[in-house]
Amino acid sequence: MLQSLKNSQRIRIAACLTVCATIILAIGHIVHADAPKTADEYSANPAAMIEAYRHVEVASVSDAVEQLLHVKRYMTHHMQAVFPTKFAGTALTVKLIKQENHDPDALSGMLKAIDSGGPGAVYVMAVEDGANIAGMGGLMGTAMSARGFAGAVIDGGVRDVPQLKRIAFPVYSTGAVPSTSVGHYRFAGVNVPVVCDGVNVAPQDIVVADQDGVVVVPREHAAEVLVLAQQLDESEHSMYPFIEKYHSIVEAVKQFHRI
C-alpha cells in the first residue's frame, strides 16, 4: 500500500512538472513573439513586417514617415472608406487613362491585373480625372476578395457598394458613383508608378489604412518607419491612462514627448 502511494505521488509530481514546463515554454513563446523587432529583423522577414503594420495606427505611421523621411505620404480627406476598416499590404498599381473608345479590350489589362495578384496585395488604382467614374465595383471587389487581397484604394469613384459591404471587402475611394469606365477609359499599365490622391505609389510600397485614412510607405524605408511607428504608438497609448489619472494633457506631453 505504502509503495503504491509513493508511486502515485511520483506520478502526480511528474505530471505537475510537465504542466509547469509546458506553461513556462508557452509564456516564453508569447514573450518572444510579442518582443519588438529591429528594422533589420523586419527587413529580413517581410511577412512579419506586413503583419506588424496591421497592428499599428495609421496616424503613427504618417508621423513616423514625416519624422524620418521629411515628406508627407498620406492621402487627403477625399479618400474615404466604404465602411470602417483597417488593413495593410503591398501595392499592386493600376493606371487608367481617359479615352473614349469602342474597344472591348480597352480595360482587359485592368482585370488581368486582379488575376495576377494574391494574398496581401492592395489594389491601388489611379483613374485620370476619375472623381465621377467608378474605377471598380462589385465584380472586381469580389474577385479581389476571393484572391485574398488586403484591400483596394481607388483614386476615383466606386459602385456596387452594397456588394462590397456584403462581402466585407475594404475599399477606399473618392466616393460612390453609379457610372462606368467602360467605353470611356483605357488600361495604361500594371505595377507602374502612379499618383493616387496626390501620393506617389510604386509597386510593392506598403499601403496602410484605417479610420484615419491611407498612408503609403516607400518599400525601401518600410522597416525603419515601422519601428518608429510602433514606438510612437506605445508612447501615445501610455498617455491615455496618464491623462485620465492626472487630468492634464500638458503634463502628459512633458512626460512622454508626444502629441
N, C-alpha and C positions, 0 to 999 in steps of 0.2 A: 504493500500500500504506500509506504513511505517513498519507495523508488518511483512509483507511478506518479506521485505528487511532484517529485523533483523533476521528472521528465516533462510533466505538464507545465511546470513553471519555466523550464528551459524553452519550451515551445512558445509560450506567451512572450517571454523576453525576446526571443529571436524575431517573432512577428512584430513586436513593438519596435525593435531596432530597424527592421526592414521598412516599416512605415515611416519612421523618423528620417531614415536615409533618403527615402523617396521624396518626402516633403522638402528636405534640405536641397536636394537636386533640383526640384521644381522651382523653389524660391530663387536658387542661383540662376536657373534658366530665365526666369522672369526678369530678374535684375539685369542680367546680361542683355536680354532682348530690349529692355527699356533704356539701357545706358546710351547716352548721346554719342553719336559717331562723329568722327572728324571729317573734314572735307575730302581728304584722301580716301577714307573708307567709303564715303558715298560715291566718289568718282569711280572706285573700283567695283561698285555694286549698284548699277543704275536702277535695278528693280527696287532695291531698298530705298533709294533716293526718291523715286516716284511715290512709293508708299508713304514715306515720311512727309512729302509735300501734301498729301491728302489730309494730314492732321495738323497743318499749320494754317493760321488765319491769313487770308489774302492781304489784309492790311499790313501785317508784319512782313510779308514777302515784298510788298510795294516799298515799305520803309527800308528794308534791307537792300533792295536794288538801288534806291536813291543814295543810301549811305556808302555803298561800296563802288557803284558804277557812276554815280553822279548824273544819272539820267532818269527820266520818268518813263515807266514801261506799263502804265495802267491805262485801260480803256476808259472812255468817258461814261457819264451817267446815261448816255443814249443807249448803251449796251445793257439790255435788261433780260432777265431770265424768264422763261415761260412759266416756271414755278420755282420756289425757293430750293436751292440745291447747293452742292459742294462737290467739286471734282478736281483732279489733277491728271495730266497726261502729256504725251508728246505730240507736237503739232504735225498734222498731215494737211498741207496747204493746197488750196484750190483757187484758181483765178478765173473769173468770168468777165468778159468784155461786152460792152453794149453794141449790138449789131443786129439790125432787122434781117431776118433770113427765112428761107423755106427749106432749110437743110435738116432732114430728120436726124442727122448725126451730129448736129451742132453742139449738143450737150452730152454726147455719149461718153466723152472723157471724164466728165463730172461723175457719172455713175460708176465708171471703171475705177475711179479713184477710191470710191467707197469699198468696192470689192477687193482693193489692194491693201486695205487697212485691216487692223485687228485689235486685240485687247489692249487697252490703254491709250489708243490713239484719240486725239482731239481733232475733229474736222474743222479746220479754220478756212472759211471762205470769204474772199473779197469780191464783192459784186459791184462793178463800176456803176456809180450813180444809182444804187440799188435800194434806196430807202423805201420805195413804194413797189418793190418787186420781191416776190417770195423766192429767196435763194434755195430754200428747201422746204419740204413738207412732210406729211406723214409717211409716205412710202420710203423716202430716203432715211428718215429717222428710224423707221422700223428696221431697215437694212443695217444701219449703224448699230442699233441696239443688239440685233441678232449676232453681229460680228464682235461684240464686246467693246465697242468704242466707249471711251470715258465720257464724251460729250461732244457738243458742237458749238462753235462761235461763228456767227454769220454777220458780216458787215453788210447787212441788207435785211429784208423782211423775211418772215416765216409764216407758213399757213398750216392748216390741219392741226391746229393747237389741241383740240380735244383728243386726237390720237396720240400726240406726243405726251400729253398728260396721262393718258390711259396706260401707255407702256412705260411711263416714268423715265423717259429719255431726256437728259438735261440739255437744253438749248438756250444759248444767249443770242439775241438778235436786236435789231433796232426797232422792232415792233411787229405786230401781226398785221398781215395784209392778205387779201384773197387772190392776188394776181399771180401770174405765171411767168417764168423766164423763157418758156418755150416760144420760139419764133422771134424773140427779142434779144437774146444773148447767145454768145458763143464761148465754148470752153477755150481757155487760153493757157492752161498749164496746171500740172500737179507737182507738188513738192518743189515749188519755186518760191523765192522770196516774195512776200505780199505785204501790203499795208492794210491792216484791219483796224478800223476806227482810229486811225492816226498812229498806230503802233506797228513798227516793223516786226514781221514774224518770219523766221526762217524755218525750214523743215527741221523737225526734231527739237525745236525750242520747247521749253517746259511751259505749259499753259495751266494756270491755276485759277479757280473761280469759286466764289461763294456769294453770300447775300450782299457783300460789299462791292462786288464787281469782278473784273477779269484783269489779271496781270500776266505778262509774258516775260519769262526769264531766259536770256540767251543761254544756250546749252553749255557753252564753254565756261560760264560762270555759275552754273546751277548749283554745284555742290557748296561753294563758299556762301552763296546767297542763302541757301537752305540753313546752314549752320547759324548764321546771324539771325535769320528769321525765327528760328527755334529759341534763341536767346531772348529776342525781343518779346516773343510770346510768353516765355516763362516769367520775364520781368513784369509784363502787364498783368498777367493772371495773378501774380503775387500782390499786385497793388489793390485789387478789388477788396479783399478782406481787410487790408490795412486801412483803406478809406472808410469802410463800413465801421471799423473799430474806433478810429480816431477822428472821423468826421472832417477830414482835411485833405483835399487834393494837393494843396501846396506842400504839405509835409510829405505826402506820398511821392511827389515828383523829386523832392530833395533826397529822399531815401533811395529811390530806385532809378533816378535819372532817366525817366521815360515818360513821354506824354504823346 
